[in-house]
Amino acid sequence: MTDGILPSQLIEALIGDGALFAEDDVAPDQVQPASLDLRLGRRAWRVRASFLPRPGGRVAERIAELAMHQLDLAGGAVLERGCVYIAELQEQARLPLAIAARANPKSSTGRLDVFVRLLTDGQPAFDDVTAGYAGPMFLEIAPQTFSVLAREGTRLNQLRLRRGPPAPLAVRTVGVDLSGEIVGFRARRHAGVIDLDLEAGHDPADFWEPLATRHGGLLLDPGEFYILASREEIEIPVLQAAEMTPIDPTVGEFRVHYAGFFDPGFGTAEAGGEGSRAVLEVRSHETPFLLEHGQTVARLTFETLAERPARLYGFGGSHYQRQGLRLAKHFRGW
């Protein structure tokens, strides 16, 4: 069998074999071209601090030590900005010894500045699932800018599965586009609650401030959250997937792109995505930073798939295919 990231049909085969399962069966629309959407379970806990399980230890043990109170997500619960929560996920794993996995926030999650990371028993690292892992999965949720309403079944992250070791094919740098009349958006502080399951149901003006450049640049204020767009059109070949990673800190005092996974077919003519740009989630660090048009802000690392996916990105309609500068799907058009 060929090594690489598993496409949709091989993910479906794993589900059929019971390697990924849930008490409430995995829904067909959770399977993406090269990833699996994960769903929140019924229980979540407000915890005193972020944590990792001890080597060989269980996540549930650390929750018992650090939990402040438990939330029932069956009817929905507000997760407040500045707080840390751990939620059980509906999906569990019994991975084959040759299959490992890695999680990423979904695009819409990152665009809301909701920081999420996967936790598994005995794994002293976020987001990585070791080959052959068998057990439950949990999600750390830390809303940074907006308080959010979450429910049992809400999908905040996705799981990529891989056979064999990571094998990067190429790295491409990405610059920022500051050429338009509106070049980006800055999140408003003290805004209302965002319903994570309500699409096109929020007025963007209540949550975002549009931005224009001054003297050709955009000044990033420390601690603020911005939505910008890439200067380059992004195209992910049908036999590849890509991950966007932050730039080297020596190039600028800011972080770009919490949700860094691009499915095969994004931006391709074959999938109807010509002209697609990457939306950049940007947070400045301790000092103000002047960002200029075209400046390198991130890197795309491409990796091969184990075989061609049965479906491409945007196969059932996508919020972000052919996108330019665009807010999350929860907002109406600007």
N, C-alpha and C positions, 0 to 999 in steps of 0.2 A: 504494500500500500504506500502511496505517496505521502510524504510529510507535508505539513503546512496547516493553515487555518481551515477549519472544516466549513464547507458551504451548507446551505439550507438543507439539502437532501440528506447529508450525513448527520446533521443535527437531529433531523426527524427520525433517522434510523436509531440514534442513541436513545431518543425518547421512547421509541417503540421497543427497544431492548431493556428499558427500565433503568438506564444509566442516569437519566434525569427524569424526575417524577414529582408529583404533587398529589395531595389528598383529593383536591379538586383538579382534575386532569389538566395537563398543559394544553392551552388553547392553540389552535393552528396559527392564529395571527400573532402569536408571540415569537414565532420563528421568522427572523429576518434573513437577508441574503447570506450573511456570514456571522450571525450572532443570535442570541436568544434573550428576549426581554424577560426580566424577573419581576415578580409581583410581591407587594407587601403582604404579609400575613395579618392575622387579627391583632396580635399583641405588639406593643412597642413600650419602651421604657425611657424615661428621662433619666440620664446618667450624669454624674458629677464631672466626668472628664472622658475624653477619648481614650481608648485603650487598645491593646493587642492581647490576645490570649497568651498565657505562658506556654513555652514549648511543651507540647504534649497535653496541654490543658484544654478545657472547654470554654467556649464563649459564654455559655449559660452561667458558669461559675463566676466569671468576672462581672456579669450583669447583676448577679445576686449581691456582690460586694459593693457595687457602685450605683445601683439604681436608687433614685429618689422617689419615683412613683411610676405606676404602670398606666398605660393608655389602652383603651379598647378602640381599635380602628374600624370595627364593624360598621359603626354609624358615623365615622369620620372624627378626626381630632385635629386641632390646630397645633402645629409645630412652630414654636416661636423662634424668631431670629436671635442669634447669639447663644442658643442652647444646643446641647448635644443629645441625640436620641439614638437608641438601638432598636431596630425592628426585626422581627423574624420574617424570613421570606417563605413564601409558599413552596417554592421549588427546593428539592433536596437532590443530592448527588450520590451516585455509586459509579464513579468513573472507571473505565478500564485502565490498566496499568500504563498503557501507551498514550493516554489522553490527559492533558493538563488544560487549565483554563485561566483566563484573566478577565476581569470586569472593568467596565468604564461607565461613567454616568451617561444617560441618554442625552441627546442634543438639547432637548427642551429643559432638562434638569440643569445643565450647565448655564443656559441662558437666563435662568432665574437666580443664579448665584447660590444654588443649593448644593452644598458640598456633600457628596456621598462616597462611601468606600465599603467594599465587601469584606466581611469577616468570616473565617471558617475555623473550626476546631483545630488546635495544635499548630496553626500556621502563623508564625510571628512576622507577618507582612500583610499589608492591606492589598486587596484586589487579586492576589494570586491564589490559585487553587492548584494544589500539587497533583501530579499524575496519580491516578488510583484513589483519589480522595473519596471517602464514603461518609456522609454525615449531613447535618443541617447547614444552612447558610443564613447569615444575618447581614443587615445593612446599617452602617452608621450614617445618620442624617444630621447635617448641621447647616440649617439655613443661615446664610451670612447677611443678606440684605433685606429680604422680605419674609414675613411669617407666611406659612403655607398651610392649606387644609389638605390632609392626606386621608386616604381610606384603605381598607383592606382591598387588595387588587390593584392599587395604584402602581404604575410602572416607572421607576426612577433610574434603573440601571440595566445594563445588558451584559451578557456573558459571551465571550469568544472562546472557542474550544480549538485546541491545537494538537496535532500529532507530531511528535518530534520536537527538537529544540527550536527556539526562535531563529529565523534566518532572514535578516533584513536584506532586501534587494538593492534599495537605493534610498538616498536622503535628498529631499528638495526643500530649499528655504522658502519661506512665505513672508511677503511684505504687507504693509498696511495701506489701505486706500483712504486718503484724506482729500480727495479731489472734488467731492460733490457739494451741493448746497447744504445738505445735512450729512455729516461725515460719521455720525455715531449717536449713541444715546448714553446718558449717565443716569443711573438709578436714583430715584428720589428716596430720601430717608423718611422714615415714619409714615410709609404708605400703608394701605390696607392689606388684607389677607388675600392671597392668590389661591384659588381653588385649582389643585393640580389635575383634576379630571374635567375641567370646564374649558373647552376650546373656543377661542374667539369670543370669550365672554367678559373680557375686562377692557376697560378704556385705557389705552397706553399712556395717555396724558396724566392719569392718576399715579402712574408708577415711574415714568421716564421723562427726562428732559432732553430734547434734541440739541445736538451740538454742531457748531461750525468752527472752522479753523480761524486763528488770528495770526497774521504774518506767516501763513503757510504751515503752521504747526498746531498741535493740540496738547495743552498742558494737562497732564494727569496728576490729580491731587491724591496725596497719600490716603489709603483706606477706602477710596471710592471705587465703584464697580461700573465698567463701561462695556457697551456692545459696539464693536467695530466690524469692518469687513476686510477681507484680503484684497490686495491689488490684483493678484493673479487669478485667473480662472483655474479651478481645480478639477482634475479628471482622474478618476480611479479606474484603471483597466479592469475588465471583467474577470480576469484571473488573479487579481490582487486585491488586497485590502490595505488600509493605511492608518497610521496613528499619528496625531499631531502632538508634539511635545514642546514644552517651553524652551525658549532660547537659553543659551548660556548666560548666567547672571552678569557676566562681564560686559554684555552688550546693552543692558538696560535694567533699571530697577523696577521691574514689573513682571507679573506672571500672565501668561496667555493660555487660554483654552483648557478649561476643566474637563470638558467632554470631548475626548480626542479621537474617537474611532470613526472611520469612514468606510462604509460598505462598498463592495464591488459594484461598479456601474454609476456611482455618484459622478455627475458632471459629464457623462459620456453621451454621444449622439445616439448610440444604440438604445439607451434608456431614456432618451428625451431630455437630457440634462445639460445641453450646450449652454455655456456661459455661467455655470454655477460658481459661486464664490464660497469661500469658507467664512463663516461668521466667527468672530474672535471675541472671546470673553476675557476681558482684561481687568486686572486689579493692580494698582500701583502699590509699591512697598512703602518704606519709611520716609522717602524723600520725594518731592515733586519731580516729575520727569517730562521733558518736552519731546513729544513724539512727532516725527516728520513724515511726510508723504513718501511711501515706498520703503520706509525703514524696515529691515528684517526683524520680525517679531516671533517667529516660530519655525519649526521644522516638521516636515512630513516624512515619516519613515514607512516605506512600502514593504509589504511581505506577501509571499505567494500563497495561493489557496491550494488545498490538496487536490481539488478538481473544480471545473467550471460550475458555478452555482446554477440551480434550476430556475432561479429568479434573480433579477437584478434590483438594485436600489430604486425605489419608486414604482415597483411592480404593481402595487395596489393603490397608487396615489400617494404622494409624499408632500409634506408641508415644506420641505427644504430643497427639493430638486429645482434647479434653475433659480436659486435664490441669489439675491444681492445682499444689501444690508437689511436684515430682517430680525425682528424680535421673536420671542418664543410663540408657539402656536396658541398660547392662552390669551393673546391679545388680538383685538381687532386691528385692522390696518391703520397706519398712522394718517 
